[in-house]
Amino acid sequence: MASKEVQHDSDDGMDEFMDKFKTQNYKNAFSEDNWEEEFDRIPMFMKKAPEEIDPQKYPELACLQAILHDEDRPPEEQAKGLKDEGNAYFKEKNYQKAILSYTAGLKKKCGDQELDTVLLTNRAAAHFYLGNMRSAYNDAAAAKKIKPEHLKALIRGAQSCIELRNFSEAVQWCDEGLKAHPTDKKLQELRAAADKHKRAKERDARKAKIKQKKLLAEKEALLAAIKDRGIKLLQSVKPRPSGSNSEDEDEGSSAAISQLSLDGLGSQEATGAQVFLDEQGSLHWPVLFLYPEHQQTDFISAFSEKDCFLDHLAIMFGEELPPWDTDRKYHPNNLQLYFEDEEKDTLYQVNQETSLLHALQHKRFFVKSGTPSFIVLVKISSFSKQFFTGKTIRNTMEDSSLLW
Amino acid sequence: MLSETEAAELLSFLSPETRPDVKGQTTEYILGMSGNRDGCRFLRSKADLLHAVFALTSDPSIAIVKDCYHILINLSADETLHQVLVADVKVLPVLLKKLLDPEYVFADQICSILSNLTRHTKTCKTVLKVLQEEAGLSQLVTIFCTEGYNKKANFHYLGPLLSNLTQLPEARDYMMDKDRCVIQRLLPFTQYQASVVRRGGVVGTLRNCCFDHARHEWLLSDAVDILPFLLLPLAGPEELTEEENEGLPVDLQYLPEDKKREDDPDIRKMLLETLLLLTATGGGRNALKDKSVYPIMREFHRWEKDVHVTAACEKLVQVLIGDEPEQGMENLMEVDIPEDVEVKLKEADVKEQEELEKEQEEMRQEEEKKKSDAPGTDKGQDDGLTR
């Protein structure tokens, strides 16, 4: 703005220069509408740096940046400039950009160990806030290598270890740090936290191990119980996709147990039900009833081996007959049960009053997919006759060659 | 013993310029002397001989240095020698300096000497003072806790040294400095399998520290969390119910079936005594009760065979399951016991000890009858003497 006072004793062209303002208006002054915008474009008054510095739009800023990155300056100065740049980005929480600046600073290899340590430590912090724990750790370790007693590096290293769940190492970092800085509260705090996590982790491992052992013992007991009863499990030919149903599968389990798991767990029909041994030592099986006449099935998730078929049939076909039984034929006393010996194309009649256990123990009964299945037909029906073509029918009671 | 001339002759043989074989024979002879009480007492009066021996710890011959250190270990085991060793021969500054040297081959021997010198309060105070001047207790703890600090030494005898030092309140103050992390670093060593000396030293240190009941709250808090480290050596492989497990401190949950208890009955007793100390305050009692320490003690009681240790266990259990004392008596260590009651209690204690001894003797006789030809192993009490 024009100055009223004129220096009379200056002999540079100041007088003339100042005189001009008496007659000419100041051009390029801020106008009232856009002065804020204008302010924002002057580097000194900028509140935050623009994302990209377009030399056209922000010539001054581009100029400053060029000065910063001027290759003619000594590397230490450049590195320091980059450190400051990184710190500025860091303050704005622009961690990605901060990392770039710090990295550029390190690349200068200026030889100033103090500076390099700070660059690494700050970069570690930026990585930390971005969640790049491994990078944070690596940078902290590199900083520690240069200056083993650098407190911030030690703290950051310990923190990264904790995030990476390397609790033992975290404690080591803290102990190292406490040697040089015995009264540092942050290190003490971190050490206590890391130690606590470490011990909790160890407890979790112990708990899991015991649980695994228990599960294995249960599986073995189950298998033994099945074997003792002389019940045969049919091995699946198809390999199961790994991890399909067996989330508690023990890797090192014996072949028999894996066979049981393969066969016993989740066949397509089942709802993940599996044979189990109850507290009294009885087995309970998932059982399928097939009604080929109507292409229907019934699934009983836990059929006690002590129960007989009539017990269940009386309930299933008791009060109300199923909706698919359009001819109203399926009364329990009209029904005949069979199990199929696929290998020999033979159907074996099963008396309704037999227990499940008894049926399963038949020489030719093979439990497929851990789920025993039984065919239910109406006695003396046209469908049954049709169904029997090509198959042999055997009565489980008569055949003397059959052994239980 | 030796005459004055004989002693003078010995002294001359100990000079650094003497032929190595003569020097060696002399140190061997003195080593023999230091192995018994009379020899020690004689040497006590011969400060110049002691000076010479100490000087020879810098001798180029390893064998001679070794002998000299063993002499010093023997001498330091006798309390009457402490004054001359510390005040006359002034062993401490040199020994401490060498102790800190990560390459020094005889660091362990120095630890034994220092451990001996700190057994009794008087010299212990002097040792602590010189220690703080030369190296600082923090250095000692660091060396103790740093695996591989010295490839030729294991520093196990720093354990008893620390234990002895914590007889003194200044040492305890340092150990339990809230602004530092000192005692916390010792805790894992209550389970250190490889050395009973180290383990015993650490447990002894913890027990001494627990005499300061003003610090119990801090010791039991998360900042230190001393409790699990005292209980772990006493916990066994017995399976506990899920409910019992979940109530225990984290470190004691779900212990595997190969978990072994502390082997040494003296250490087991010390652990129980430490736990008992922690029950002195109401806060401490609550902490132990809250953390369901009882199942651990129950199983321990079933397992323990030693009568003295069992007695300590029962004392602890009594406090854990007993009622809270009446108002004004919550801090058991500050209760004023009337004199006549105190006398009666002391008598009861003595009687209890006698009964325990009797019980133990009976048990031992029974054992011996069973295996009549098996010699009982000499426990080999560590009295610091090397022969």
Interface residues (C-beta under 8 A of the other chain):
Chain A: C174 D175 L178 K179 P182 T183 L187 Q188 R191 A192 D195 K196 R199 A200 E202 R203 R206 K207 K209 I210
Chain B: S138 T142 C145 D179 R180 C181 Q184 R185 D222 A223 D225 P228 V250 D251 Q253 Y254 L255 P256
